Amino acid sequence: MSFNTSSRQLPNTDETPPRDEPTPGTDADADTGTGTGTGTDEDAAASGEGEAAAGAAPDVTTAEGAAPIGSGAPEETSPEAAPGDGTAPDASEDGPAADATATEAPGGTGVDAQDVEDAEAVGASDSASSSPEDDAPGAPDAPAPDPARGDEGGTGEEPPVDGPSGRGRGPGWRDRRPVAARVLAWATNLAAAALVLFALLMPSESDKFRPAEFLRLPVEAIFGAALLIVLPRRPRIAVSAAAGLVLGVLTVLNVLDIEFNEYLGRGFNVVLDWSLFGDAQAYLEDTFGHGGALGIAALAVALVIAVLALMTLSVVRLGNLVARHTRTATRTTLVLAMAWVTCATLGVQYTGVPVASEHVALVVQERAARVRKTLRDEAEFAKISKKDAFANTPPNEMLTDLRGKDMIVTFIESYGRSAVEDPAIAPDVDATLTAENTKLTRAGFAAKSGWLTSATYGGSSWLGHSTFLSGLWINNQQRYRTVTAGDHLSLISAFKKTGDYDTVGVMPGIQKGWPEQNFYGIDKLYDAFHLGYKGPKFSWSTMPDQYALAAFERLVHSKKHDKPLMSTIILTSSHQPWAPIPKTVPEDQVGDGSVYDAIEKAGKKPADIITSSQKSKVEYGKAISYSVTSLIDYLVKYGNKNTVLIFLGDHQPIARVSGDHASRDVPVSIVAKDPKVLDRIADWGWTDGIQPDHDAPVWKMSSFRDRFLTAYGSTPRP
């Protein structure tokens, strides 16, 4: 039976090999190509022992049947033997040396232990070089690596794996460039550590990004390092990968929180907000075109995948690193743990930020609490929405003091408190409001104004609309779906309930089916496709406000009708990104909207302002001024003594314009020629004119419906 090594096979020594006379120059050293042909078998054995002691396995080749070194038999070589043919010496059962050193291999074949060790060393000696100090006789053996831990003192890289035989492959680039390899390895380690620490300490609001946030000790990293140190290799890699994936997901959610706080003034709701990505995609298409929207979406997906992959790989790499540096990692972890406990106990802070951090744990707890609250809220709101103070009020007791009036409720997109109070925006908007109020006064109208706190911020306009019209606080998509699927009385349906009004909706922002029409009680809906517009879109806005109002007059208001109108109009020209902005044109030139082609082409592009807060503020102010001017111009021209206008903003603009942590207040005004209309709300304390004072009353938007119904003669009947 033969004994197999990684690189060659020992010959069968049970047969007596043919013996030839030695050929000059082919003694034991001839196998390496350096012999003189005068060596004896004792010399050969001594040579083999010396080589073994030096830690170098000789590449000894003999012809089949040649007596191996140390067998005690006269050494002979075959003429057919070629130096370096790759065959390995075997141990013969003949001779006293073999008897003294042979071990019993499986199957009963005796194998020389020294020869086995030499044979096993060949693969290693071919794939790794040793320094002169390592090869010197008597040099101490290097500590053997722990297979579960890795080589202490490594750089976090797994040791290179050679081919099956340990031969046949040249040195890799790490062998050729050892310094560069070490620098790259440690640079990768540092990058992985920085990425993980960033994720552990990353705030969820953009205004909290400051150096002090990233100079803290995350307790999660300390616990994680302690766990990875004690785990065996396979569990360690599995736990590292899982932890990295979780950390990557939390990072993505933190980014979503930042963006939602920027645009909607709140964090991302993992239960309800997934449906908003469709609206976001539609907004991107309207703003940047189909190709631009696809590019942004593809980039976003690629970034999410990259974050998940890099975070997972980083944690796995760091796990391998602490396992390779077990003693150092253990000591460092203990020191950091003691430092964290000390800082937490003493309340140590740096520029007001606690040094001892448990940020991730708190974020996870907050998200879990948010999910639980969302799930509970769904059931609770379903009960609330079924209660209505005016649900059973008979028609003859509803809105008795407004009978015969043409009602117009108008929402101006993103018209918030910032428009009239922010120093960078207010001067131009205030001048517009003053001028338009003068127009109203000259035309015989009067107005009163106050503040309403919207249920939304920066976007999701439909939540503001439904809150104002339903009298319920609709601050998320689930509540919106619940209320619009029911029969709760809206302000529009309250007028319809009287039997004395036709209800109309002019909503140029609606570009698809809108089943909510039935909930609101709108008899006739004019959406983006039913207003006859043939001009260009102005970014997200499908048509200028001036055109939408002109179309309302042409298609609805100017027509003969048997009943007064309850009209709901949504003006969209002040919707972000506020570029390009329409301009007012002479009314006789409005036509089908083609006149706006040149205005749209000459206007600013979204990319010109979207990244600049200051430019966005300027353009936002211009857009609000345009919308208010269009509305007041229409009212002055087509309003009469029976016209009552309610106009308000649906929410504040995004944080880039309104500022971080701005209020959710929006202006609201009631305008009429009949003084009795405004007398009914004299006790509200609102400001005269269409610009509310800073200290005018502030109500929740959901309270307006009941206050309004009560003020104008409706009797509550729950």
Disulfide bonds with the S-S distance in Angstrom:
none
